C-alpha cells in the first residue's frame, strides 16, 4: 500500500499565547507530535508492511523540518513540509484545502490517515474536510484498521458502542489517540533519515490562489 499520513506539531506547553490576529503563537522550542497523529502513523506503518511505503505530510513553520525528519527514523519513507507565510492563520477549511492540494500532487495514495483531532484545536474537522475536497470516503474515530482486499476494515468508536465498517479505497481514516502506540526510532531508520531530506512545498507549488490561503481563505471568526 502507498499511504499518506497527515500530521501536526502542537504546543507542548500549558502556556498558550495568541498574536494580534488571534492565532496561536508557535515556536520551535515547545512543539510535539500530536498524540492522535502518532496512532495514524503507526497504523499506516503496519498497513504498509512489508512492501508498501508511507509518506508523512505536515503544514507548518520551517522549524517543523527537524521533528518531521524524526518520523523518517520511525519508518516513514518520505517526509514533506508545506510551509508558506501565505498559509499562516489557516482555519480547518483552509488547512484541508491546502493538504488536499498537496496530496493530489504527491499521490496517488491508497489511503490517507490522520489523527482524529489536534490538541491545539480539538475541532476534528480537517480529516472529513480533506476527504470532501478529494471526493473520497471518510471514516472518523477509528480504533482499529486492517486491509481486506480492496477495502479497509475499520472499528469506529461511537458514543455508546463500536461500529465496524468496510470502506472502499482510496479513503481518509482518522485514528483515535490511544489506538496504536507509535514505535521507537531504529538505527536503520536514523541512517535513512540522514540520507533522506525533508521535501519542502510552498502554496505556489500547489496552484493555490492567495485568497484561498491563510486568514484570507478562512471563514472561521
Helices and strands as residue ranges (DSSP letters): E 2-7, E 9-11, G 28-30, E 31-33, H 35-48, E 53-59, H 64-73, E 78-82, G 85-87, H 92-106, E 111-115, H 126-134, E 137-148, E 151-157, E 162-168, E 171-175, H 187-195, E 199-201, G 203-206, G 210-212, G 214-217
